[in-house]
Amino acid sequence: MAEMEFETGYNKGRNRSEIEYVSVTDMDTKTVVEKALLGNRISYFIKWGRTHFFSSREQAMTFIINLSQLELADQTMEALDDNVKSKIRFLHKKSERKK
């Protein structure tokens, strides 16, 4: 039997149902994605990428959603403008959040 561990409050157990959904690097695209997700009542949180002080790379922002909302999120992103979609990197991978 699979080991499942849950704590009260937030789900801090081993049974994770979150996926890293999309990643963006500019604030305008982040705002559009946020409004689209919120408009369709899709809950998310953003994992901010690390940058070094002298790095010229832009900071990546990864949207993490619940796996149960994946289909609705895909429909939401499909409805976005092609110009916005070209700035979004689709990840669809299991979240690797630390405890």
N, CA, C and O atoms as CSV, one atom per row, in Angstrom:
chain,resi,resn,atom,element,x,y,z
A,1,MET,N,N,0.836,-1.171,0.000
A,1,MET,CA,C,0.000,0.000,0.000
A,1,MET,C,C,0.891,1.248,0.000
A,1,MET,O,O,1.890,1.300,0.718
A,2,ALA,N,N,0.532,2.241,-0.797
A,2,ALA,CA,C,1.340,3.443,-0.918
A,2,ALA,C,C,1.307,4.239,0.382
A,2,ALA,O,O,0.270,4.334,1.038
A,3,GLU,N,N,2.430,4.797,0.738
A,3,GLU,CA,C,2.538,5.567,1.973
A,3,GLU,C,C,1.972,6.962,1.755
A,3,GLU,O,O,2.397,7.679,0.848
A,4,MET,N,N,1.020,7.340,2.583
A,4,MET,CA,C,0.420,8.669,2.505
A,4,MET,C,C,0.544,9.321,3.867
A,4,MET,O,O,0.281,8.689,4.890
A,5,GLU,N,N,0.937,10.564,3.883
A,5,GLU,CA,C,1.191,11.265,5.127
A,5,GLU,C,C,0.580,12.655,5.010
A,5,GLU,O,O,0.931,13.412,4.105
A,6,PHE,N,N,-0.332,12.998,5.917
A,6,PHE,CA,C,-0.984,14.300,5.839
A,6,PHE,C,C,-0.896,15.014,7.172
A,6,PHE,O,O,-0.882,14.385,8.230
A,7,GLU,N,N,-0.837,16.328,7.110
A,7,GLU,CA,C,-0.850,17.149,8.306
A,7,GLU,C,C,-2.047,18.078,8.213
A,7,GLU,O,O,-2.528,18.365,7.116
A,8,THR,N,N,-2.523,18.543,9.337
A,8,THR,CA,C,-3.650,19.462,9.320
A,8,THR,C,C,-3.225,20.787,8.717
A,8,THR,O,O,-2.037,21.108,8.671
A,9,GLY,N,N,-4.196,21.547,8.258
A,9,GLY,CA,C,-3.894,22.820,7.612
A,9,GLY,C,C,-3.547,22.586,6.158
A,9,GLY,O,O,-4.359,22.058,5.399
A,10,TYR,N,N,-2.383,22.965,5.778
A,10,TYR,CA,C,-1.941,22.784,4.401
A,10,TYR,C,C,-1.486,21.355,4.172
A,10,TYR,O,O,-1.030,20.680,5.095
A,11,ASN,N,N,-1.612,20.909,2.951
A,11,ASN,CA,C,-1.193,19.549,2.609
A,11,ASN,C,C,0.324,19.523,2.499
A,11,ASN,O,O,0.897,19.951,1.498
A,12,LYS,N,N,0.960,19.013,3.544
A,12,LYS,CA,C,2.414,18.932,3.545
A,12,LYS,C,C,2.865,17.488,3.402
A,12,LYS,O,O,4.029,17.164,3.634
A,13,GLY,N,N,1.935,16.625,3.018
A,13,GLY,CA,C,2.237,15.207,2.923
A,13,GLY,C,C,2.983,14.846,1.663
A,13,GLY,O,O,3.354,15.706,0.865
A,14,ARG,N,N,3.193,13.570,1.503
A,14,ARG,CA,C,3.951,13.092,0.345
A,14,ARG,C,C,3.098,12.956,-0.904
A,14,ARG,O,O,3.638,12.891,-2.008
A,15,ASN,N,N,1.798,12.911,-0.760
A,15,ASN,CA,C,0.912,12.746,-1.906
A,15,ASN,C,C,0.667,14.110,-2.552
A,15,ASN,O,O,-0.342,14.755,-2.267
A,16,ARG,N,N,1.547,14.540,-3.389
A,16,ARG,CA,C,1.452,15.851,-4.025
A,16,ARG,C,C,0.600,15.773,-5.288
A,16,ARG,O,O,0.766,14.875,-6.114
A,17,SER,N,N,-0.306,16.724,-5.419
A,17,SER,CA,C,-1.141,16.761,-6.610
A,17,SER,C,C,-0.962,18.088,-7.338
A,17,SER,O,O,-1.895,18.583,-7.970
A,18,GLU,N,N,0.229,18.661,-7.249
A,18,GLU,CA,C,0.526,19.927,-7.892
A,18,GLU,C,C,1.481,19.697,-9.055
A,18,GLU,O,O,2.356,18.832,-9.005
A,19,ILE,N,N,1.289,20.499,-10.111
A,19,ILE,CA,C,2.208,20.416,-11.244
A,19,ILE,C,C,2.736,21.799,-11.576
A,19,ILE,O,O,2.046,22.804,-11.400
A,20,GLU,N,N,3.951,21.834,-12.052
A,20,GLU,CA,C,4.511,23.066,-12.589
A,20,GLU,C,C,3.899,23.205,-13.974
A,20,GLU,O,O,4.211,22.437,-14.884
A,21,TYR,N,N,3.034,24.181,-14.122
A,21,TYR,CA,C,2.214,24.276,-15.323
A,21,TYR,C,C,2.882,25.085,-16.433
A,21,TYR,O,O,3.168,24.551,-17.505
A,22,VAL,N,N,3.130,26.362,-16.182
A,22,VAL,CA,C,3.769,27.213,-17.182
A,22,VAL,C,C,4.830,28.077,-16.524
A,22,VAL,O,O,4.824,28.282,-15.310
A,23,SER,N,N,5.739,28.578,-17.348
A,23,SER,CA,C,6.791,29.471,-16.878
A,23,SER,C,C,6.839,30.694,-17.796
A,23,SER,O,O,6.745,30.565,-19.016
A,24,VAL,N,N,6.984,31.871,-17.207
A,24,VAL,CA,C,7.098,33.113,-17.971
A,24,VAL,C,C,8.286,33.899,-17.432
A,24,VAL,O,O,8.755,33.653,-16.320
A,25,THR,N,N,8.768,34.850,-18.236
A,25,THR,CA,C,9.917,35.639,-17.793
A,25,THR,C,C,9.645,37.136,-17.733
A,25,THR,O,O,10.449,37.871,-17.159
A,26,ASP,N,N,8.543,37.617,-18.302
A,26,ASP,CA,C,8.287,39.056,-18.222
A,26,ASP,C,C,6.992,39.327,-17.462
A,26,ASP,O,O,6.076,38.504,-17.458
A,27,MET,N,N,6.931,40.482,-16.825
A,27,MET,CA,C,5.831,40.828,-15.936
A,27,MET,C,C,4.504,41.012,-16.681
A,27,MET,O,O,3.446,40.704,-16.131
A,28,ASP,N,N,4.543,41.506,-17.912
A,28,ASP,CA,C,3.301,41.689,-18.667
A,28,ASP,C,C,2.627,40.349,-18.956
A,28,ASP,O,O,1.412,40.213,-18.811
A,29,THR,N,N,3.416,39.371,-19.361
A,29,THR,CA,C,2.877,38.035,-19.625
A,29,THR,C,C,2.387,37.407,-18.330
A,29,THR,O,O,1.355,36.736,-18.320
A,30,LYS,N,N,3.109,37.615,-17.246
A,30,LYS,CA,C,2.694,37.104,-15.937
A,30,LYS,C,C,1.314,37.645,-15.575
A,30,LYS,O,O,0.452,36.901,-15.107
A,31,THR,N,N,1.109,38.933,-15.790
A,31,THR,CA,C,-0.168,39.559,-15.466
A,31,THR,C,C,-1.300,38.982,-16.305
A,31,THR,O,O,-2.389,38.740,-15.786
A,32,VAL,N,N,-1.059,38.758,-17.591
A,32,VAL,CA,C,-2.082,38.185,-18.472
A,32,VAL,C,C,-2.436,36.769,-18.036
A,32,VAL,O,O,-3.613,36.411,-17.985
A,33,VAL,N,N,-1.426,35.960,-17.722
A,33,VAL,CA,C,-1.671,34.582,-17.284
A,33,VAL,C,C,-2.430,34.588,-15.964
A,33,VAL,O,O,-3.367,33.810,-15.788
A,34,GLU,N,N,-2.037,35.460,-15.033
A,34,GLU,CA,C,-2.732,35.549,-13.754
A,34,GLU,C,C,-4.205,35.888,-13.934
A,34,GLU,O,O,-5.070,35.243,-13.343
A,35,LYS,N,N,-4.491,36.892,-14.743
A,35,LYS,CA,C,-5.879,37.305,-14.970
A,35,LYS,C,C,-6.686,36.189,-15.621
A,35,LYS,O,O,-7.854,35.986,-15.287
A,36,ALA,N,N,-6.067,35.467,-16.549
A,36,ALA,CA,C,-6.776,34.369,-17.217
A,36,ALA,C,C,-7.096,33.249,-16.231
A,36,ALA,O,O,-8.208,32.720,-16.230
A,37,LEU,N,N,-6.130,32.889,-15.395
A,37,LEU,CA,C,-6.361,31.829,-14.412
A,37,LEU,C,C,-7.400,32.250,-13.380
A,37,LEU,O,O,-8.308,31.481,-13.066
A,38,LEU,N,N,-7.275,33.456,-12.854
A,38,LEU,CA,C,-8.234,33.940,-11.868
A,38,LEU,C,C,-9.633,34.083,-12.465
A,38,LEU,O,O,-10.627,33.812,-11.790
A,39,GLY,N,N,-9.712,34.502,-13.715
A,39,GLY,CA,C,-11.006,34.651,-14.384
A,39,GLY,C,C,-11.744,33.330,-14.536
A,39,GLY,O,O,-12.970,33.306,-14.640
A,40,ASN,N,N,-10.998,32.237,-14.550
A,40,ASN,CA,C,-11.606,30.906,-14.656
A,40,ASN,C,C,-11.557,30.150,-13.330
A,40,ASN,O,O,-11.756,28.936,-13.288
A,41,ARG,N,N,-11.291,30.880,-12.253
A,41,ARG,CA,C,-11.304,30.334,-10.891
A,41,ARG,C,C,-10.327,29.171,-10.715
A,41,ARG,O,O,-10.630,28.184,-10.043
A,42,ILE,N,N,-9.167,29.304,-11.322
A,42,ILE,CA,C,-8.106,28.303,-11.193
A,42,ILE,C,C,-7.112,28.809,-10.158
A,42,ILE,O,O,-6.499,29.862,-10.333
A,43,SER,N,N,-6.961,28.056,-9.085
A,43,SER,CA,C,-6.024,28.480,-8.047
A,43,SER,C,C,-4.598,28.115,-8.462
A,43,SER,O,O,-4.371,27.114,-9.141
A,44,TYR,N,N,-3.665,28.931,-8.047
A,44,TYR,CA,C,-2.263,28.755,-8.426
A,44,TYR,C,C,-1.386,29.413,-7.386
A,44,TYR,O,O,-1.864,30.165,-6.537
A,45,PHE,N,N,-0.118,29.129,-7.459
A,45,PHE,CA,C,0.873,29.945,-6.770
A,45,PHE,C,C,2.076,30.053,-7.690
A,45,PHE,O,O,2.250,29.253,-8.609
A,46,ILE,N,N,2.892,31.041,-7.431
A,46,ILE,CA,C,4.036,31.329,-8.306
A,46,ILE,C,C,5.324,31.016,-7.567
A,46,ILE,O,O,5.546,31.467,-6.444
A,47,LYS,N,N,6.157,30.241,-8.217
A,47,LYS,CA,C,7.503,29.962,-7.701
A,47,LYS,C,C,8.463,30.862,-8.478
A,47,LYS,O,O,8.583,30.760,-9.699
A,48,TRP,N,N,9.130,31.728,-7.757
A,48,TRP,CA,C,10.047,32.673,-8.380
A,48,TRP,C,C,11.412,32.012,-8.533
A,48,TRP,O,O,11.943,31.434,-7.585
A,49,GLY,N,N,11.970,32.103,-9.727
A,49,GLY,CA,C,13.286,31.541,-9.982
A,49,GLY,C,C,14.374,32.365,-9.340
A,49,GLY,O,O,14.194,33.549,-9.055
A,50,ARG,N,N,15.494,31.731,-9.118
A,50,ARG,CA,C,16.631,32.427,-8.523
A,50,ARG,C,C,17.440,33.117,-9.606
A,50,ARG,O,O,17.638,32.582,-10.697
A,51,THR,N,N,17.892,34.289,-9.288
A,51,THR,CA,C,18.804,34.997,-10.181
A,51,THR,C,C,20.005,35.447,-9.376
A,51,THR,O,O,19.913,35.678,-8.171
A,52,HIS,N,N,21.117,35.566,-10.046
A,52,HIS,CA,C,22.329,36.057,-9.394
A,52,HIS,C,C,22.434,37.551,-9.630
A,52,HIS,O,O,21.886,38.083,-10.596
A,53,PHE,N,N,23.132,38.209,-8.751
A,53,PHE,CA,C,23.212,39.661,-8.791
A,53,PHE,C,C,23.737,40.191,-10.124
A,53,PHE,O,O,23.211,41.176,-10.641
A,54,PHE,N,N,24.751,39.565,-10.678
A,54,PHE,CA,C,25.344,40.043,-11.919
A,54,PHE,C,C,24.835,39.310,-13.154
A,54,PHE,O,O,25.402,39.455,-14.237
A,55,SER,N,N,23.786,38.535,-13.006
A,55,SER,CA,C,23.241,37.769,-14.120
A,55,SER,C,C,22.450,38.679,-15.060
A,55,SER,O,O,21.747,39.588,-14.619
A,56,SER,N,N,22.577,38.421,-16.348
A,56,SER,CA,C,21.810,39.186,-17.329
A,56,SER,C,C,20.528,38.451,-17.736
A,56,SER,O,O,19.724,38.978,-18.505
A,57,ARG,N,N,20.345,37.247,-17.224
A,57,ARG,CA,C,19.142,36.472,-17.535
A,57,ARG,C,C,17.944,37.036,-16.788
A,57,ARG,O,O,18.066,37.561,-15.681
A,58,GLU,N,N,16.781,36.913,-17.423
A,58,GLU,CA,C,15.550,37.350,-16.768
A,58,GLU,C,C,15.107,36.303,-15.758
A,58,GLU,O,O,15.421,35.120,-15.892
A,59,GLN,N,N,14.386,36.746,-14.762
A,59,GLN,CA,C,13.920,35.845,-13.721
A,59,GLN,C,C,12.696,35.070,-14.215
A,59,GLN,O,O,11.748,35.658,-14.735
A,60,ALA,N,N,12.726,33.756,-14.047
A,60,ALA,CA,C,11.608,32.909,-14.450
A,60,ALA,C,C,10.594,32.826,-13.319
A,60,ALA,O,O,10.958,32.700,-12.150
A,61,MET,N,N,9.321,32.898,-13.680
A,61,MET,CA,C,8.224,32.746,-12.725
A,61,MET,C,C,7.420,31.534,-13.171
A,61,MET,O,O,6.905,31.507,-14.289
A,62,THR,N,N,7.308,30.537,-12.308
A,62,THR,CA,C,6.625,29.301,-12.637
A,62,THR,C,C,5.278,29.248,-11.932
A,62,THR,O,O,5.199,29.385,-10.711
A,63,PHE,N,N,4.216,29.049,-12.714
A,63,PHE,CA,C,2.876,28.916,-12.164
A,63,PHE,C,C,2.649,27.454,-11.817
A,63,PHE,O,O,2.837,26.572,-12.655
A,64,ILE,N,N,2.247,27.204,-10.587
A,64,ILE,CA,C,1.988,25.848,-10.125
A,64,ILE,C,C,0.498,25.741,-9.828
A,64,ILE,O,O,-0.061,26.560,-9.099
A,65,ILE,N,N,-0.143,24.714,-10.406
A,65,ILE,CA,C,-1.578,24.524,-10.226
A,65,ILE,C,C,-1.846,23.114,-9.706
A,65,ILE,O,O,-0.956,22.264,-9.681
A,66,ASN,N,N,-3.079,22.889,-9.296
A,66,ASN,CA,C,-3.503,21.570,-8.865
A,66,ASN,C,C,-3.786,20.721,-10.103
A,66,ASN,O,O,-4.336,21.207,-11.091
A,67,LEU,N,N,-3.409,19.468,-10.035
A,67,LEU,CA,C,-3.576,18.554,-11.157
A,67,LEU,C,C,-5.038,18.427,-11.579
A,67,LEU,O,O,-5.319,18.207,-12.757
A,68,SER,N,N,-5.968,18.560,-10.645
A,68,SER,CA,C,-7.388,18.429,-10.972
A,68,SER,C,C,-7.895,19.570,-11.848
A,68,SER,O,O,-8.962,19.447,-12.450
A,69,GLN,N,N,-7.164,20.666,-11.935
A,69,GLN,CA,C,-7.577,21.812,-12.738
A,69,GLN,C,C,-6.808,21.919,-14.053
A,69,GLN,O,O,-6.883,22.939,-14.738
A,70,LEU,N,N,-6.077,20.878,-14.401
A,70,LEU,CA,C,-5.228,20.914,-15.592
A,70,LEU,C,C,-6.024,21.120,-16.881
A,70,LEU,O,O,-5.639,21.934,-17.721
A,71,GLU,N,N,-7.116,20.399,-17.043
A,71,GLU,CA,C,-7.897,20.501,-18.281
A,71,GLU,C,C,-8.470,21.908,-18.459
A,71,GLU,O,O,-8.413,22.468,-19.554
A,72,LEU,N,N,-9.016,22.472,-17.399
A,72,LEU,CA,C,-9.552,23.827,-17.462
A,72,LEU,C,C,-8.441,24.838,-17.727
A,72,LEU,O,O,-8.640,25.794,-18.476
A,73,ALA,N,N,-7.284,24.636,-17.125
A,73,ALA,CA,C,-6.151,25.535,-17.345
A,73,ALA,C,C,-5.677,25.469,-18.795
A,73,ALA,O,O,-5.337,26.495,-19.385
A,74,ASP,N,N,-5.655,24.264,-19.371
A,74,ASP,CA,C,-5.268,24.129,-20.783
A,74,ASP,C,C,-6.239,24.890,-21.686
A,74,ASP,O,O,-5.816,25.569,-22.622
A,75,GLN,N,N,-7.532,24.776,-21.408
A,75,GLN,CA,C,-8.534,25.505,-22.192
A,75,GLN,C,C,-8.348,27.010,-22.041
A,75,GLN,O,O,-8.504,27.762,-23.002
A,76,THR,N,N,-8.018,27.437,-20.842
A,76,THR,CA,C,-7.802,28.858,-20.568
A,76,THR,C,C,-6.601,29.393,-21.341
A,76,THR,O,O,-6.676,30.466,-21.940
A,77,MET,N,N,-5.508,28.660,-21.331
A,77,MET,CA,C,-4.308,29.103,-22.051
A,77,MET,C,C,-4.523,29.063,-23.564
A,77,MET,O,O,-3.985,29.900,-24.290
A,78,GLU,N,N,-5.299,28.103,-24.036
A,78,GLU,CA,C,-5.581,28.005,-25.472
A,78,GLU,C,C,-6.350,29.229,-25.969
A,78,GLU,O,O,-6.217,29.615,-27.131
A,79,ALA,N,N,-7.151,29.838,-25.098
A,79,ALA,CA,C,-7.953,31.001,-25.477
A,79,ALA,C,C,-7.144,32.301,-25.521
A,79,ALA,O,O,-7.645,33.316,-26.005
A,80,LEU,N,N,-5.912,32.285,-25.028
A,80,LEU,CA,C,-5.089,33.498,-25.022
A,80,LEU,C,C,-4.629,33.850,-26.430
A,80,LEU,O,O,-4.621,33.013,-27.333
A,81,ASP,N,N,-4.251,35.100,-26.586
A,81,ASP,CA,C,-3.721,35.607,-27.849
A,81,ASP,C,C,-2.420,34.874,-28.212
A,81,ASP,O,O,-1.631,34.533,-27.331
A,82,ASP,N,N,-2.203,34.637,-29.507
A,82,ASP,CA,C,-1.001,33.924,-29.957
A,82,ASP,C,C,0.288,34.645,-29.553
A,82,ASP,O,O,1.294,33.997,-29.266
A,83,ASN,N,N,0.263,35.970,-29.531
A,83,ASN,CA,C,1.439,36.736,-29.129
A,83,ASN,C,C,1.805,36.441,-27.675
A,83,ASN,O,O,2.984,36.333,-27.339
A,84,VAL,N,N,0.809,36.312,-26.827
A,84,VAL,CA,C,1.050,35.999,-25.417
A,84,VAL,C,C,1.503,34.555,-25.284
A,84,VAL,O,O,2.445,34.267,-24.545
A,85,LYS,N,N,0.842,33.641,-25.994
A,85,LYS,CA,C,1.201,32.223,-25.903
A,85,LYS,C,C,2.632,31.963,-26.344
A,85,LYS,O,O,3.264,31.022,-25.863
A,86,SER,N,N,3.154,32.779,-27.250
A,86,SER,CA,C,4.528,32.585,-27.705
A,86,SER,C,C,5.547,32.915,-26.611
A,86,SER,O,O,6.704,32.503,-26.700
A,87,LYS,N,N,5.127,33.652,-25.582
A,87,LYS,CA,C,6.024,34.028,-24.487
A,87,LYS,C,C,5.898,33.092,-23.292
A,87,LYS,O,O,6.579,33.273,-22.282
A,88,ILE,N,N,5.030,32.092,-23.406
A,88,ILE,CA,C,4.785,31.160,-22.305
A,88,ILE,C,C,5.482,29.841,-22.600
A,88,ILE,O,O,5.395,29.314,-23.709
A,89,ARG,N,N,6.168,29.319,-21.607
A,89,ARG,CA,C,6.792,27.993,-21.739
A,89,ARG,C,C,5.946,26.993,-20.944
A,89,ARG,O,O,5.827,27.101,-19.724
A,90,PHE,N,N,5.362,26.023,-21.649
A,90,PHE,CA,C,4.512,25.029,-21.001
A,90,PHE,C,C,5.388,23.915,-20.437
A,90,PHE,O,O,6.207,23.339,-21.153
A,91,LEU,N,N,5.214,23.614,-19.158
A,91,LEU,CA,C,6.066,22.650,-18.473
A,91,LEU,C,C,5.371,21.314,-18.247
A,91,LEU,O,O,5.907,20.267,-18.611
A,92,HIS,N,N,4.187,21.341,-17.650
A,92,HIS,CA,C,3.397,20.129,-17.347
A,92,HIS,C,C,4.230,19.052,-16.666
A,92,HIS,O,O,4.239,17.902,-17.106
A,93,LYS,N,N,4.927,19.415,-15.600
A,93,LYS,CA,C,5.696,18.403,-14.879
A,93,LYS,C,C,5.364,18.460,-13.397
A,93,LYS,O,O,4.953,19.498,-12.880
A,94,LYS,N,N,5.545,17.346,-12.727
A,94,LYS,CA,C,5.232,17.219,-11.312
A,94,LYS,C,C,6.037,18.234,-10.508
A,94,LYS,O,O,7.237,18.401,-10.728
A,95,SER,N,N,5.376,18.902,-9.588
A,95,SER,CA,C,6.029,19.897,-8.754
A,95,SER,C,C,7.034,19.243,-7.824
A,95,SER,O,O,6.777,18.168,-7.283
A,96,GLU,N,N,8.163,19.880,-7.638
A,96,GLU,CA,C,9.219,19.359,-6.775
A,96,GLU,C,C,9.407,20.255,-5.565
A,96,GLU,O,O,10.536,20.532,-5.160
A,97,ARG,N,N,8.295,20.712,-4.984
A,97,ARG,CA,C,8.385,21.563,-3.792
A,97,ARG,C,C,8.985,20.796,-2.639
A,97,ARG,O,O,8.768,19.594,-2.483
A,98,LYS,N,N,9.739,21.510,-1.838
A,98,LYS,CA,C,10.342,20.910,-0.655
A,98,LYS,C,C,9.370,21.010,0.506
A,98,LYS,O,O,8.495,21.875,0.532
A,99,LYS,N,N,9.536,20.118,1.457
A,99,LYS,CA,C,8.672,20.146,2.645
A,99,LYS,C,C,8.900,21.374,3.468
A,99,LYS,O,O,8.255,21.554,4.501
